Structures are given as C-alpha cells and as structure tokens.
Amino acid sequence: MPRVLIVDDAEFIRFSLRLMLEKNGFEVVGAAKDGADGIMKYKELKPDIVTLDITMPGMDGITALKAITASDPDAKVVVVSAMGREDIIKDAVMCGAKYFLVKPFKEEQVLETVRKVLAM
C-alpha cells in the first residue's frame, strides 16, 4: 500500500485528499499545514509520495520542495495548487516536482497522477 504525505494549509483540502486516497487503497501517513512541518514529516515518515501546496503561510511549497529534494533526490512530489500560472509550474518542476495538479481537482485526476508518479 503506497504511503502518502499531504502538505496543505487548507484543512478542507487535506481532508478531501485523505478521503480520496484512503478509499482507493493508499495509506495517508501524515498531513502538514506548512512547508516546514512538511519537511520534518517527510524526513520522519519517509512516504512514497507527497502532495504539496505552493501557497502556504510560513514556509511556502517551493522552498519546502527544494529542501525535500535536497535531502532526497528521488522524492516523488506532486504539487497541488490553485496557482496554475506557467511560471509557477515551471519553477516547481525545475525544483523537483514530478507533476503539477491545479485546484480545484477531480478525484480521477488525483488518482491517475499519483499512480503515474509512483510508477516513475
């Protein structure tokens, strides 16, 4: 069962992703409200994949993404953000994101993306 860490400041998004993933055979091993907490939980929990928001209070997702991929170059991170601008997507991919999902998302998109990234 693939292990997932969800990093997003919005409780509703964390809850929605958890529900979608768990009912489809994934184990959500943790959730974080900001980038700093996400980095700490990544190192502690060693998930198979991370969903990561960009815009969060405190440490943003791009900074967290850089730290996660610096500590683990093989990290599988899917950025999930309402910020779908091309420059932000490009920045996230250049920093190590494997895929980018734009909010609002559909369950099928999330599952297809997570499965695709896990198979990389």
N, C-alpha and C positions, 0 to 999 in steps of 0.2 A: 504494500500500500504506500504510494508516494506521500512524502511528508511536506507540508506547506507552511510557510510563514507569511502572514498577511500584515503589511505595514501601510496604514492609512489613518489619518487623523479623524475621519468621519466614522462614528460608531455604526451608522446605518450601512456603510459600505463594508466595513469589517464583518458585520453580521450577515449581510447578503452573500458576500463571497464565501464565508464559512458554510452557510447553508447549502449553497450551490455545490461546493466542493465535497462536503461530507456526504451528501446524499448520492454522490456519484463515485464513491469509493476512495476519496482522498482523506488523509488524516491531517487536520489542521493542528499543528503542534504548538502554535503560538500566534499572538497578534500584538502589534505595537502601534502606538499613537503618533510617533515621530521618528525621524531618521536615526537619532542617537539610540533610542530604545531598540529600533530595528537592527542596528549594527550589533548591539550587545546580544540580542536574542539570536541573531544569525550565528554568531560565534558559539553561543551556549547550546543551541538546539540542533545546529547543523542540518537544516532542512534540505530537501531535494530541490525545492524551487521556492522563490519568493515573489509575491505580488507587491509592488511598491508604488505608492503615490508620489507625485512630484512636489505638489504644493502642500506643505505642512508647516505648522508653527515650530519654532526652534530650528532644528536641522532639516533642510529640505531633502527631497528624494535624490536629486543629482549628487549632492555631497555624500549622502548615505551610500548610493550606488558606487561611487568612486572608492569609498572605504571598504565596502563588501568585496568588490572585485580586486582590490589591492591585497586583501587578506586571503582571497580565494579566487584565483583567475578563472576557475572552472564554474563559478557560481552561475546558477540559472535564474535570472531575474527578468520578470515581466513587469514593465511599467504600466500602471493603470492610472490614467489621469484625464481630467476634463480639459487639460491644456493640450490640444491636438495640433498646435502650430508646428509647421515643418521644422523650424529651427530647434524647437524643444525636442522633437522626436529624434532629429539628427544628433543632438547633443547626448541624449540618453543612450542611443545606440553606440556612439563613439566612446561612451564611458562604460560600456559593457552590457547594456540591456540586450536581451535576446529577442525581445518582441515588445510592441507598444500597443496597448488597448486604450481606446478613448471612451470615457464615460459620457453618457450612460451606456452600459454594455448589456448584451443579452447573454443568458446562461450558455447557449450553444457556442457563442464566441469565446467565452471564458474557458470552457471545457476543451474546445478544439485547440486553442492557443496553448493552454497548459500541457496538454498531451503532446503537442508538436514540440514544444521546448524541452520537455522531459526526454523525448526521443533523440534530441540533438547530441 
